[in-house]
Amino acid sequence: MNNQKTMIIVLLMLTSALAGCTGTDGAEGIPGPQGETGEQGPQGVQGETGSAGADGMDVNESRIAQLEAELASKDATIAILLGNISDMEEELEAVDDVIEMYYMMFVQIQNDMNDLESNLMDEINWVNNTVDWAYMGLSGADLSNADLSNADLRNADLRGADLRGADLYYADLEGANLRYADLTGADLTGVTWNDTTCPDGTNSDDNGNTCANNL
C-alpha cells in the first residue's frame, strides 16, 4: 500500500515537471496529500531504579561540646602537673644544695678528726718513747685502746687497770702486776712474760711463761 502511494506521488511530480517544460506557465498545482506518519519504533526498556542513598549522619553537637570540655579539663590538669613538677624541681635543687653543704661539713669534720687522731698517735708514740713505764703505778688506770707497743712496763703496777683493746705488741711486762686487769681484746703479740702476775692472780712462770690463757 505504501509503495503504491509512493509511485502515484512520483508520477504526479514527473507530470508536473513535463507540463512546465512544453506549455505556458500555469497556476501552481495543488499540494499533494501529506504522507502518513511513519510508525513509531519500539520504546526502549526503562532501567531499574537505583537503591536509595543512605541518610546523612546528623552531627552530635552536644557530644562534641562534651569532648571539648573534657579536653580543656585535661589541659588544665596537665598545666597543674607541670607547675607541681617545676616546684618539685626547685625544692630538689634546694635539697641538693643543703646535702652538698652538709657533705662539705662532714668532709671537714672527718679531716679534723684524722688530724686529731694523727696528733694523738704522735703524742702516744712520744710518750712511749720518752716515758719510763717501769715501776710506774698505774693501778686502776684507763689505758683502753692505748698504744703501748714496745713499751717498757717492767715491774709496773697495773692492778685493776683497763687495758681493753690496748696494743701491747712486744711490750715488756716482766715483773708487772696485772692482777684484776682487763685485757679483753688487747694485742699480746710478742709480750715478754717473766715473773708476771696474771689477771687471775697466777704467775706467768707457772703458766708456761705467759698470761695469755689466764686473763
Helices and strands as residue ranges (DSSP letters): H 2-22, H 61-130, G 204-207
